[in-house]
Amino acid sequence: MEPSRHEGGADILASAADLYVALGVRLRERPGARWVVEMHPRTRAEFDLDAFNDRFGAEDVRIYANRYVTPGEYHLSQRGFGEGSDTGPDEGDYWPASSG
């Protein structure tokens, strides 16, 4: 597996530890931003969601399984821009802080 890097608007992270560091930095750099973490379904099945929620549960971060992500990698990207919802004015945004 390649080392952690930035590609096309996403951080491609080689470990859960790298994900925690990168997400912590991004949350400080961009308060109010909304984030998505994508990982391979096998990686997602092995991922410690409870530990993640203990650390980031209060933040607006969604977790998705994506079969196109290399197993063992984590893709971190911003969704929407700044504060507010990425839904329309007549739509509710009822997702939990992290989903999986």
Summary of the structure (lengths in Angstrom):
residues: 100
radius of gyration: 13.3
end to end distance: 24.0
largest distance: 43.5
contacts: 253
relative contact order: 0.25
helix: 28%
strand: 24%
